[in-house]
């Protein structure tokens, strides 16, 4: 599923990232690559997504986060 | 003769890079711009064991990619500049993620060392890093420092000396083995073959090959120039390169990091509220008010001192001049220029100190990043970072406050943009001067309407200014959605921030005083007159161009006041008083040496038309706020060019606004 569909508190693993070179470079250098475990901290209307991954709280704009596919992990 | 060495400081945002730089160099800093780029250049020096080190604080970026001006500067410096060594910083509390910079550096032949920061935060999280084991695996010196505490720097100095002595470079063969063993092995081999033809002194073919696979713009351009063929890269290889780096980091940290505790609750109770839709906005508004009041509180003693400077020093100047037999004219000149500037600069640095201190704490604690998140949507619409809202709101107090506060914006271009936009926010002085005038002309109710009108113009002005300056400073095609780390909350280091704010205050004082004296001298001669106003140059210019200024809605009297208001907005009433009530010379009224007639507003109201008054009110409100604002903008941007551009833009727009308001109002009034 899409990262933007994760609900607050749900944990998932990134399985696919799409986008242009610049976006891929920005998103991976902040620590989000395929296989990275993330937790959705806050997903509300009109605000960027707030996720937790690699010991870091990261704010992501929703428009581009559509390009990140995740698989929910049970835990 | 002492030895000279050069060091480059490389680290991700929030890695404590600036704190280390400040701790190391103290007052020995030079801030400027990178040639041809709107990026701030920070260099400093420090001496240790008789060796002088020049250290460059490179713009923070997450990797050695070349996606923004800031990143290009950092990248170019690292791969082209002939430095003795590079210090790579990493946050010990988020080691896996922050070592990405190190992984991207791997393959460059410049001697390097790794400095771990935030050890205190890591400890709270239950993380212990074995620096010795890490050092053995990497083949370079690894040390740990508390960035704001110079007492912890001994291992750092030792590591610097060893690195230079041994020329130790990062061992990264393991990293490349992940490329050859992954499913991009064939692409990597092809890239490597190309890279062999591009290898030179500073980088290895492996580093270039990785950049080719990442479709790095600068390297791809070189491949094309050399006509080495089609690059073997795609979305897949770009991702695979970063995967290899994280795998390498993971292996590196195995056995080097101990996780003693389970991660505690991810969001603290405060954070839950600070980022939530409703309460987040409420909290940040409260924080803004607290910040404004807090910085005012810190600034008040200075402003008191600055305000009292003329009354303390002027009698002294008189006495000395009398004693030396110097004429009263010269004593007057000294009072109007030197003493006035000194008083202004003292108030100004008070403001800068207060703002640096309060914003320094909010930034250091980690709260500013939350503001960025909360206001991202609204501010990014006009091309600004979310946290730009903070300095802009400070503008309602004082424009100097907003320019000094813009320091929290990490991109230099966006910082200038924030300053340019913040000038459109009417400052505290406006709210003193304008209602007095507006009430005299339009009565209580009309005065209220005028204030509403001012706020309406303010919103439009902010939008238009952001658009005009944003074209160059934050081009639309470069605007990207927010991808930002929200650092964990830290305890503020009061002493460290206090010291930094003091240093900044002193730095500004030195630069600002001379500029203000020069401007005051020029203004003195322009408005000097031996008898009445009529013999001053300003009067002659004012009356000569009256046909032109009339078009903008102002007669020579109001146009002169408009001009004087660029020096000091508080002076508007005084200058009007000098002109209409003959209460003193223009110089004395602008510099506060002459008293203002009590009923100046009423006298003016009897002399000029309502349409002209409204045009004048708008022109003064949206003109250059004051000399202090100009000087502090110059200090913050260290660019005469941008300061002049912003200043010129505001004069022009004030005149346009004035003309439009006058001609429209004249139809009804």
Interface residues (C-beta under 8 A of the other chain):
Chain A: X17 X18 X19 X21 X22 X23 X24 X25 X26 X27 X28 X29 X30 X31 X33 X34 X35 X36 X39 X41 X42 X44 X45 X46 X47 X48 X50 X52 X54 X55 X56 X57 X58 X59 X60 X61 X62 X63 X64
Chain B: X61 X62 X63 X65 X67 X93 X94 X95 X96 X97 X100 X104 X125 X214 X215 X217 X235 X238 X239 X242 X243 X246 X263 X266 X267 X275 X276 X277 X372 X373 X374 X376 X377 X480 X481 X482 X483 X484 X485 X486 X487 X488
